[in-house]
Every structure is written in structure tokens, then in C-alpha cells.
Amino acid sequence: MSRNRFWNTLLSVFILAGMMFTQHACKTTRSVIKKPIKEEGPDYLFDKLKDNELEFNWFSAKINIDLVIDKKKTSFKGQIRIKKDSLIWVSFTPALGIEVARLMISEDSVKYINRLNNTYFLGDYQFLNNFLETSIDFDVLQSFIIGNDFQYYEIEKFRASIDAMEYRLSTAARQKLKKYVKKHEVPQVFLQNIWLDPENFKITKVNIRELNQQNRKLEAFYQEFKDVEGQLFPSKMIFEISAGENILVDVNFSKIAVKDPLRFPFNIPGRYERIR
């Protein structure tokens, strides 16, 4: 056998062995991922999801946001603060650190100050739902921002599967637990899918559609997980809203903290005019 033929044969053997190893590794990995679903089902995945959710009472971060509405892009910076299950506070500062707007959302109200035109808004979730063209509550909004699952919604009707080497939990009818439904509230029923990283069980993607409004979809992607005081948090999030118009929100987080108590100032100057 010539020297060239020897090296070509040896190279072919290594390539063939590498292909066999890769195929075996993929089959082994898929088998490992599939095993808990086969043996324990969606309950196992939900337990792991809950065990690895971000635990916090307070949350704060700097944010850089790109907002695209029907291909028209606006970029701005700001900061966000959250008191768990109570308040979401956002300050918008597009340039030079000068605040142009402030938003505060509670369980039943939405407040907004626009410093560019000296106006303010006080209202309820209809303000957000008109903008998003969907129906959400505080729990859903907080969960999307943090990258956790909804806290007060059913989990019994999910099915478990594997999609692109990630776990997927799917349901065709998820609604709020009855004991958390407020008087006169009409609970929404969602079609929902949740994708989980098989290594850390963090949510990488989630989408919801309203049962009777399937042309309206809210989808979130969670990327670039970083250690935040011993917990993993996605420092990049992309939200896509499909309704009357397409909305894309690309958010990058920095200087994330989850322990320090926070203030939520919201003072409306007397000269500001209320809008409705």
C-alpha cells in the first residue's frame, strides 16, 4: 500500500468513526432527555421548572430596548424595578440620562407619566390590553418579564414532548385557578407552549394565544443566561406580539439585582394634564 493510500484510508476510518460517534451521541442524548418524560411525564418537568425559577422579592436592572412596530424602530434606555406580585416600575431615558416617561403597573392599575408633553394617565389594564391587543393580568406580565412560569394558573392539562432537543410543555386550555379569580373578572383561556433547556430547566421560549382569538399571539424568547447572585437569569429577551399590527420588543438587561429593597417614586406634577 502506498503512503498516500495509507493516510487516505486512515483518514477515512477516523471520519467514519467520528460520524458513528456523533450519531451515537445524539441518540444517547435524546434517549437521556426522553427518559424522564416517558417515566414521569409533565409533572416532572414542572417540578424541575419551578425548582429553577428566579426567586426574588425585589428585582432591578438597567435595560436597553429596541421597539419595532410594523418595521418602524425606536430605541431607548431605562431602568426597571419590580416588587414581587405587587408593582412593576419602569423609567425611560432615551438620551443623556434625562427621563422622558415613567410607567407603574400594579395588580389592578396602570399609571403613566409623559414628560415630553406634560401629561399623565391613570387607568386599568385596558390601557395595556389595547396596546398589546390581547388580555393579560399582572401575573402573566410579571412572569414574561422575569422569565418564570405563571404562578396562579392551572398546570394539570399539559402534555410533555421533545422539540429540537428541548423539552416542550403544551396545553390547549390553561386558565387562572378559581381561588385567584377576582370578582367580576372573566378569566382568559390560553393555548400555551413552554420550551425548557434540558440541562438547567430554564424557560427558553414561551407562547400564548387566547382561545377565542387565535390570530393574537404573544411569544417570548429567553437568551444569554447569566449568574445573578447564584441564580440564572436571561440577560436578553425578545418579545413578539402578533395582532392587528406586529410588535417586536428586544430587551437587554444589565446591572441586575434581586435582593435590595427598592423605592417606586411616582409623583405627578400639578401642571400636568390628565389624558384618557
N, C-alpha and C positions, 0 to 999 in steps of 0.2 A: 504493500500500500504506500502510495506516495505521501510525502509530508503534508502537502496541501489537502489531499483527500482525507488524511487522518484528522487534521484540525477541523475540516468541514464536518466530518462525521461526529467528532466530539462536540462541536458547537450545536449540531442538530439534536444530540442527546440532551444537552443542557436545556435547550429551548423546549423540547418535548416534555422534559421533567418539570420545567417551570410552569408550563401550561397545565400539566396534570395536577401540580401542587396548588395552583391558583384555583382550578375548578374544584378541587377537594376542599380548599379553604372556604370558598364561597358556600359550598354545600354544607360544610360543618357549621359555618357562621349562621346560615339560615336555619339549620336544624336547632342550634342553640337558642336562637331568637324565637323559633316556633314552639319550643318545648313548653314554656310556661303558659302560653295561650291554650295549647292542647290539654294540659293537665289541670290548669286552674281558671282559665277564662278571663273575661274582662275585669272581674273583681281584683285579681292580682295586679293588673295594670293600674287600676285606680288607686289601690293601696300604695303602689310604688310612686305614682304621680303625686299623691298627697304627701308622702314622706319627703319628697324632694322639692316641694313648692317653696317659694320665698317666704320666710317667716319674718314678719315685721309688725310693728305698731306705728312707726313713723317711717316715711320714705322721702328722700330728697335727691335731686340730681340737676345738673345743667343739661340743657337739651339744645340740639341743632335740628331744625325741622325744614324739610323741603315739602311743600304742599303743591300738588298738581291737580287742578280741576279742569277737566276736558283739555288737557295738553298745555294749559297755562300755568307756569310755575312761579311760586313765591317762596322765598327762603327767609327764615328768621331764627333768632336765638331766644333763649329764655331759661326759666327755671321752673321746676315742678315740685310741689310738696304734697304729701298725702298723709292724712291721719286715717288709719285703717277703719273701714266701714263707716266713715263719718264725713270727711272732707277731701276734695281734690282742688288744689290751688295752682294756677299757672300764671306766670308773668312773662309777657312777650316783649323782647328788646331787640328789634331788628338791627340797630346800628348804634355804635358809640355808647352802649350800655344805658340808653335812655328808654325807659318803659313807655310803650305806646298803648298797651292794653293789659287788662287783668281779668282773669276768669276764676270764679269759685263755684264749685258744684257740691251740693250736699245730697242727702238721701232723697229730698223732695223739692229742691230748688236749684235754680241756675242764676248766677249773678255775673254781670259783665260790665266792665268799665272801658270805654274807648277814649283815650286821652288825646287822640288826634282831632276829634270833633266835639269834645266835651259833652259826651252823652253816656248814659248808663242804662242797663236793662236789668229788671228783676222779674223772674218768671219761673216756670216749671220745666219739666223735661220735654215739653212740646217744642221748645226752642232747639234743643239738640236733635230731637227726632225729625224735625223739619229739615235741619241741615243734613243729617245722615240719611234721611228718607227711610228710616226704619224705626223700630221701637225697642229701646233698651232701658235698663234701670241702673242704679248705682253699682250694684254687684257686678253686672255684666261689664260696665265701663271700667271699673277698678280692675277687674280680672284681665281685661285686654291690655291695659296699660302696664300691669305688673308682670304678665306672662304666666299667671296662675289659672286654674280652672275656676268656674263659677262656684261660689260657696253654698248657695241656698237653692240649688236646682237638683232634680232627680238624677240618679246615676244607675238605676236598675235596668234601664232599657237599652243599654249599649251592647254592641257586638264588637268583638276583637278580631283583628286581622293583621297581615303584614303588607306594607306598601313601600316599595323602594328601600327595603332593608330598615324600615322604621315600623314601630307599632302604630296601628290606627284604631281608634275607638269611634264608632259610628252609631248614630241613633236617628230615627225618623220622627221622634216626638219627645222633646225634652221641655219641661216646664217647671216653674218655681214650686217648691214644696208648699203645701197648703198653709202650714203654720206661719209662713213668711209672706203670704199674700195679704196686702193691706186692704182695708175696707174700700169697696167700690173700685178696686183695681181689677182690670181684666188681664190675667196673665197671658203672656205670649207663649206660643208653642214653637220651638225651634227644631229645624233639622240641623244636626251638628256633626262635624268630624274633628277629631283631635289626633295629631301625629306626635309621637313621643320618640326621643332619642333612646335607643336600646341600651346605651351604656349608663346614662345619668338620669333617664326618665323625665327630663325636662321637656316641656312643650316646644316643638319646633314650628308647628303650624296649626292653626285652628280656623274653621269657618262656620258660619251660621247663616241660615236662611229662615225667614218666617214661614210658617206652614202655609199660610194663605197668600203669601207674597213672594213666591219663589224667584221672581225676577230681581228681588233685592237680596244682595249678598254682602256680608262683611267678612273679610278674610284677613288674617294676621300671620306674619312670618317673623320668627324669632331667631336671631343670629348673633355670632361673636360673643359667646358667653364668657363672662369674666368673674373672678372671685371677688365677692363683696362681703367682707367681714365673715369669711368662712362659708358663704353660700354662692351658688352660681346664679348669675343674672344676665339676661341678654342685653348687651350694650347697643345693639342695633335692632330696630323693629320696623317692619313695613306693613302698613295697613292699606288694604284695597277695598273700596266701597263701590259696589255696582248698583245703581238705582236709576233715577231719571238722568243723572249725569255721573260720569266716572270720576272718582276721587282717589288719589293716592297720597298717602302721608308717610314720608320716610323720616324716621326719628333716630338720632344718635345720642346716647346718654354718656355723660362723664361726671366725675366727682360724685359718685353715688354713695349715699349713706342711709343706714336703716335703723340707727339706734337713738340718735339725738332728738329730744323733743323739739317741736317746731312751732313757729308763730304763723298765723294766717291773716295778715292785715288786709282789710278791705274797707277803706274809708271813701265815701263818695263826697267829693267837694260840693258845697252848697250851690255853686253856679252851674253845675252840670244838669242837663236836661234829660228827663226820662223818656226812653223810646219804648214802643210796644210792638 
